[in-house]
């Protein structure tokens, strides 16, 4: 299950929890609407909120370093080891 992580308050939440606000206006005669998504915990802007994934091996959330494979599987830093031919 995917979630969202806010580095400002260091909390994890689901996408459905995001708070949306809308700004309507006009620019050079053209109407526009801007949707701003914010963290439901601290109110920080969505720009600072990143989508996180669960590790397909252990089930923990991939908050720091992780690997995404070509078949869209995710592995946290505890479940993979980078090696080369000389290891």
C-alpha positions in Angstrom: 0.0 0.0 0.0 1.4 3.4 -1.0 1.4 6.3 1.4 2.7 9.9 1.7 5.5 11.1 4.0 5.8 14.7 5.1 9.4 15.6 6.0 8.3 18.7 7.9 6.3 16.8 10.6 7.8 13.3 9.8 4.3 11.7 9.7 3.0 9.1 7.3 -0.6 9.3 5.9 -2.8 8.0 3.0 -3.6 10.0 -0.1 -7.2 10.3 0.9 -6.1 12.4 3.9 -4.6 15.2 1.8 -6.3 18.6 2.3 -7.1 20.5 -0.9 -7.7 24.2 -1.3 -8.5 26.0 -4.5 -7.6 29.4 -5.8 -9.5 30.9 -8.7 -8.4 33.9 -10.7 -7.8 35.4 -14.0 -4.5 35.9 -16.0 -4.5 38.1 -19.1 -8.3 37.5 -19.5 -8.0 33.7 -19.1 -9.6 32.1 -16.0 -7.6 29.6 -14.0 -7.9 27.4 -11.0 -5.0 26.2 -8.9 -5.4 23.2 -6.6 -3.0 23.2 -3.6 -2.6 20.0 -1.6 -1.3 20.2 1.9 -0.3 17.8 4.7 -3.3 17.0 6.9 -1.1 17.0 10.0 1.0 20.2 9.8 -0.5 22.0 6.8 2.7 22.1 4.8 2.5 22.4 1.0 2.3 19.2 -1.1 5.7 20.2 -2.7 7.4 18.9 0.4 5.3 15.7 0.5 6.7 12.7 -1.3 4.9 9.4 -2.3 6.4 6.4 -0.5 6.1 2.7 -1.1 6.1 -0.4 1.0 9.0 -2.8 0.6 8.0 -5.9 -1.3 10.3 -8.0 0.8 9.7 -7.0 4.4 6.6 -4.7 4.2 8.3 -1.7 5.8 7.8 1.7 4.3 10.6 2.9 2.0 11.3 6.2 3.6 15.1 6.6 2.9 17.1 4.8 0.3 15.3 2.1 -1.7 15.5 0.3 -5.1 12.7 0.3 -7.7 13.0 -2.6 -10.2 11.9 -2.6 -13.8 8.8 -4.6 -12.8 7.8 -1.9 -10.3 8.8 -3.7 -7.2 10.3 -1.8 -4.3 13.0 -2.8 -1.8 14.1 -0.8 1.3 17.7 -0.3 2.2 17.6 -3.3 4.6 16.5 -5.7 2.0 19.0 -5.1 -0.8 22.8 -5.1 -1.1 24.6 -3.4 -4.0 27.5 -5.5 -5.2 29.8 -5.6 -8.2 32.0 -8.3 -9.8 34.9 -7.7 -7.4 32.8 -8.4 -4.2 
